[in-house]
Amino acid sequence: MLEVEALTIRAGQRAILDNVSLTVAPGQLTAVVGPNGAGKSTILKAVTGELRAASGTIKLDGRSIASYRPYELAQRRAVLPQSSSLAFPFTVHEVVRLGTSGALNPVDRAARVAAALIRVDLNGFGGRYFQELSGGEQQRVHLARVLCQVWEPVVAGLPRYLFLDEPTASLDLRHQLLTLDTARNFARAGGGVIAILHDLNLAALYADKIIVVSAGRIAASGTPREVLTDEMMRSVFGVSVHVGGVPTDAPFILPHSAHAA
Amino acid sequence: MTAPVAGDRRGRARIVIAGLVVLLLVVCVISLCIGPSGMSTAEVAGLLSDAVAGRFDAINTVNHVILFDIRIPRTLLGAMVGAGLALAGAMMQGLFRNPLADPGLVGVSAGAALGAVLVIVLGGAFLAPVMDFLGIGALPIAAFFGGLGTTLLLYAIATRRGQTSVGTMLLAGIALGAIAGAVTAYLVFRSNDFQLRELTFWSMGGLGGATWHKILLAVPFIVGVFLAMPFTARGLDALVLGEAEARHLGFNTQFLKSLIILVVALAVGVSVAFAGIIGFVGIVVPHVLRLVIGPEHRTLLPATALLGATLLIVADMVCRTIVAPAELPIGIVTATIGAPFFLSILLRKRGVIDL
């Protein structure tokens, strides 16, 4: 269980997170949604230990995250960044291998890398240069690396966590679905997942719990059905839509019944 | 043996490293056999086998002195300086995530040179007690502190709340290099004829002044650099993804960065003190090897040390034969070999290496 209590983070005088409390339970996919600049990424940076809190506590499985050493934290959770460029000509295999533990023998490591690449639909991409891939492919390579880092969702009775910062941002629809399938399977197997998502339909489709962030505070939290209401859409996102309604004129794509083919 | 996995270049890297070991040994032997004295290869071999067998009949002959007091120390110093400069370049590039980062570029070499010049100019007066105590050892130590001081200052400027901005670091490095250069120029301007002569010889650089004494002084620095390699290799790989990502992968990035900076200052300090400022080794060697064996530091660092040593010994051989009995400053040779090579790689591989 990841527990955040009364977390406040300031940039200068301004509070970019104000008294935020939330929990991320293992076995669930928790989506964080909200308008631009609401503080979603800041929450993620705080729970990964990247940002220091002005006040409040962040606990991972009952222990303050500040008390974990970097390598201990790396064994408990993996973080998928929004984008990450590489200055040197690494192959896809080499990038993904960075996520595998040095404790594995070379044969097992190579097998793990290959399995992770299959899972993100990049089978056979091991020998390609990372820099020559498209943005969406690069993002999936990083997902494979992150999966390698916490390959088993539960180790020694303790859950492990995936922190995903807009994992679907530059992906096509099929790979958006595949990526969130992977995340949900990780949660079903006992791990915990927190994902920042922009697409509310995807959040509604995959999340067990949605946390709505607005202006540095938690505006709503609960199941998709509880959270995604006409009133919330208007007060938080500033759009007047009818949730669950069907647009009149324009063509639309409804991913609720879709599967990755 | 298992079949090679696509994209896994470690097997190839091991073969290349083995080849580089052989190449370095061959180049060392050639370096011992070449020189203006006209000593034949057979004579060199004879002297070496005598020494190995413990026979020292020829100990006072001219050839013995040339081989054991000039060529061997010179070759050893070349190997150490070349390996040190190339490693410093590779580590700095990993730290800055930029294949063009180089100790020369961010002012570390200029800071080290300032340290060395301080000792030369003020060694007779102001720093006399220090000089009496340390002797010639004052030069690498001063250069080390000059390099370390510059790097730490750079770090203080570019780091806020534990985050180092690479852009600020590169730009601040250029400014600090200019300041160190200005102070150095002022010291040169203020120096007397004797100091000027010494400064001129030192600033031309080169391995001509190699002695066993200098070798012994350089060894602890270089051993320190080599010992740090296994502790930094995996962390440097992770740093390539970014600092936050390296921390997420479990590395203590602040410690890692401090260690890299210390090691770079050690390598640059000893190289600048005993061989002057020699450019391009730190950029060209890691760059070429990344194209051949890939950028993973676990294999890149040892390969870089070997090829750096080889390159500098070869450059030195060119220096002392091309205009014999005079000697060309080694910086001319490294730049002449290095710069066009570097440019050609740049043009050919523009797609793969994103500068």
Interface residues (C-beta under 8 A of the other chain):
Chain A: T48 G49 E50 R52 R69 P70 Y71 E72 L73 A74 Q75 A78 V79 P81 S84 S85 L86 A87 F88 P89 F90 T91 V92 H93 E94 V95 R97 L98 G99 G102 P106 V107 A110 V113 A114 G124 G126 G127 R128 Y129 Q131 E132 Q149
Chain B: T2 V5 A6 G7 D8 R9 R10 Q93 R97 N98 P99 R161 R234 D237 A238 V240 L241 G242 A244 E245 R247 H248 L249 G250 F251 N252 T253 R290 L291 G294 P295 E296 K349 G351 V352 I353 D354
